[in-house]
Amino acid sequence: MLDVQKIRKDFPILNRTVNGKPLIYFDNAATSQTPQQVIDVIVDYYSNYNANIHRGVHSLSQEATDAYEQARIKIQKHFNAKHSYEIIYTAGTTHSINLVANGFSSLLKKGDEIIVSALEHHSNIVPWQMLCERTGASLKVIPMNENGELILSDYDALLNEHTKLVFVNHISNALGTINPIESIIEKAHAVGAAVLIDGAQSCPHLKPDVQALDVDFYVCSAHKICGPTGVGMLYGKEEWLNKLPPYQGGGEMIAEVSFEKTTYAGLPHKFEAGTPNICGGIAFGAALDYMNNIGFENIAKYENELLDYGTEQLLKIEGLKIYGTAKEKTSVISFNVGTIHPYDIGTILDKMGIAVRTGHHCAQPIMDFYKIPGTIRASFMFYNTKEEIDTFIVALKKAIMMLS
Ligand SMILES: *Cc1c(COP(=O)(O)O)cnc(C)c1O
C-alpha cells in the first residue's frame, strides 16, 4: 500500500500556502508537481557536471553524456521498447507529435486518409490538420457518445485501404476516459495503418508496454510524470523511425556535412538536432525512478479510490453535472454547476488555496459536443488525499452560494 503522508513529504510545494490557505493542488492533468528526489537531480546536474554532450573529450562532457544516455535506457526499460535508439528525446508531447506529423508529409498523398478521435487535445489535432493541408490527405474523426467514450463501431466503418495513420490519446485530459487502445491498434494494423498514441495523460497513471501494445508511436511529456517541463519522448518502432525523414537540421543529427551533400546520423540522433535539454532528460529518468519506486499498481489503486470518493461527494451537490462518465476512466473529474461560469468558480476556489483548471482544456471539440464553453476540472495524483477532497467540497459549496 501507498503511504500518502510519507509521499507528501517528498513534495516541497505541497507545504506552501496560497492566498493564506494551505495549497490544494488539483490541476495535475495540466502539470504534476516535482518531488525533492527529482529536484536534487536537477540541482546536482547544474552544481556538478553541466556540460555539452556527445562531443567533448573532457570529463564533464563524458559524465553528462553518460547520465543522459543512461536516462534514455531507463525510459526504454520503463516503456519496454526493444532498443534504446527507439526512444527519441523531444521537448514534450506536442513536439513529438509534430515530429511524426512532419515526417508523414513525405509518406502521404491525396486520397490517403488519417483518423483522429473526438476526444483529443489540440496537440493531437492541429499538427495533423496541417499535414492534411500539405499533402491533400483527409482527416476522419471517430465520434464519441454522451458518456465520453469513443464509438468503436463507427471507427470500424472509417477504416479502409486508404487509411494510413490513426492517432488517439490513451487517456483524455478533459474527461479522463481511458480509450481501448489495444483494439484500436489491432484494427488499424489489420488495414495496414500505423498508430500513434498520445500518452501524455496515461503515463502518470499506468505503465504502458509498447511492445505488448504493438504500437508504432507512443509519446508523452515528463512534466506530467513528476519530471520537469520542456522534455518528453517519442517512442517509435525502428522500422518507422527509419522511414521518417529528419525533423530539424543542425548539429548532432548529421554524419557528414559538406556544401554538396549532408548525410544524416543514425537513430536516435537523426531526430535530435542541436543541444538538447540535457538536465531535463536526466531528470525525466529520475522521475520515472521515483514513480516506479512507489509502483504503478499502488498508484492506480489509490487514485481510483480518490476518483470514486471525489465523484461521490461531488454528485451530492445539487445541480452539479459531471462530464465524462466512461466505465474506464482515470482520476480526472470535469464538471459544471447549473449555469455558473466555470471561471467564476475557479477564481473563488483559488482564493481558498485550491488550484483547479477551468476552460476548454485544449479540447474544444469535446466542449462543442456537450454545447458548453468549458468545465471545471479537478484532477488527482497519488499525493492528493480524501481530506483535501473534503476541503474542496466545502469550498465549492461556498463558491456556489456566493455565485447563485
Ligand atoms: C498535456 C497534453 C498534451 C500536450 O502536452 P505538452 O506537454 O503541452 O506538449 C497533449 N495531449 C494530452 C492528452 C495532454 O494531456
The ligand as an SDF file (V2000), in Angstrom:
LIG
                    3D

 15 15  0  0  0  0  0  0  0  0999 V2000
   -0.8320   17.8160  -21.8580 C   0  0  0  0  0  0  0  0  0  0  0  0
   -1.2910   17.0670  -23.0440 C   0  0  0  0  0  0  0  0  0  0  0  0
   -0.7380   17.2840  -24.3020 C   0  0  0  0  0  0  0  0  0  0  0  0
    0.3030   18.3260  -24.5590 C   0  0  0  0  0  0  0  0  0  0  0  0
    1.4520   18.0990  -23.8260 O   0  0  0  0  0  0  0  0  0  0  0  0
    2.6390   19.1970  -23.8060 P   0  0  0  0  0  0  0  0  0  0  0  0
    3.4910   18.7810  -22.6740 O   0  0  0  0  0  0  0  0  0  0  0  0
    1.9600   20.5270  -23.5880 O   0  0  0  0  0  0  0  0  0  0  0  0
    3.2990   19.1400  -25.1340 O   0  0  0  0  0  0  0  0  0  0  0  0
   -1.1920   16.5160  -25.3510 C   0  0  0  0  0  0  0  0  0  0  0  0
   -2.1430   15.5810  -25.1690 N   0  0  0  0  0  0  0  0  0  0  0  0
   -2.6960   15.3400  -23.9820 C   0  0  0  0  0  0  0  0  0  0  0  0
   -3.7230   14.2600  -23.8430 C   0  0  0  0  0  0  0  0  0  0  0  0
   -2.3070   16.0770  -22.8780 C   0  0  0  0  0  0  0  0  0  0  0  0
   -2.8590   15.8470  -21.6820 O   0  0  0  0  0  0  0  0  0  0  0  0
  1  2  1  0
  2  3  1  0
  2 14  2  0
  3  4  1  0
  3 10  2  0
  4  5  1  0
  5  6  1  0
  6  7  2  0
  6  8  1  0
  6  9  1  0
 10 11  1  0
 11 12  2  0
 12 13  1  0
 12 14  1  0
 14 15  1  0
M  END
$$$$
